[in-house]
Amino acid sequence: MSKHIVNCIKLKCETEGLEKPPFPGMLGKRIWDNISKTAWEEWQSIQTRLINENRLNLADVKSRNFLRKKMESFLFEDEKIEADGYNPTI
C-alpha cells in the first residue's frame, strides 16, 4: 500500500500525509489534502496542552469552536499557537 504524500502547507515540504481525514466533511478533507502527518502530530500535542491548561470541556460547543479556530490558525495560517505559560525547557 502506497503512502499518502502531501505538499504540507504548514511545513512547506512534500512529505507523508495522514492515513485518513481526521474529521468528516470539508475541514477533514482540507487537512487530509494539505497537512502532513508530522504537522498533525505537532498540532495534537499543542491541542492537548490547550485543553489541559485552559481546562476545556470538549462537550461544550464554545470549547470545541475555540480549538477549531486555534487549529485552523496553526495549520493553515502559520500562526504560533501555544498554551499560556507553556515552557518546553522546563
ChimeraX attribute file (.defattr): number of C-alpha atoms within 10 A of each C-alpha:
attribute: neighborCount
match mode: 1-to-1
recipient: residues
	/A:1	3
	/A:2	4
	/A:3	10
	/A:4	15
	/A:5	18
	/A:6	19
	/A:7	16
	/A:8	23
	/A:9	18
	/A:10	18
	/A:11	14
	/A:12	11
	/A:13	12
	/A:14	14
	/A:15	17
	/A:16	16
	/A:17	23
	/A:18	22
	/A:19	12
	/A:20	12
	/A:21	16
	/A:22	14
	/A:23	12
	/A:24	8
	/A:25	9
	/A:26	10
	/A:27	14
	/A:28	13
	/A:29	15
	/A:30	14
	/A:31	24
	/A:32	23
	/A:33	19
	/A:34	19
	/A:35	27
	/A:36	28
	/A:37	19
	/A:38	16
	/A:39	17
	/A:40	20
	/A:41	12
	/A:42	13
	/A:43	19
	/A:44	13
	/A:45	11
	/A:46	19
	/A:47	19
	/A:48	13
	/A:49	16
	/A:50	20
	/A:51	16
	/A:52	12
	/A:53	14
	/A:54	12
	/A:55	10
	/A:56	16
	/A:57	12
	/A:58	12
	/A:59	8
	/A:60	9
	/A:61	10
	/A:62	12
	/A:63	15
	/A:64	15
	/A:65	12
	/A:66	12
	/A:67	17
	/A:68	14
	/A:69	10
	/A:70	21
	/A:71	19
	/A:72	15
	/A:73	14
	/A:74	20
	/A:75	23
	/A:76	16
	/A:77	12
	/A:78	12
	/A:79	13
	/A:80	9
	/A:81	15
	/A:82	17
	/A:83	15
	/A:84	10
	/A:85	7
	/A:86	12
	/A:87	8
	/A:88	5
	/A:89	4
	/A:90	4
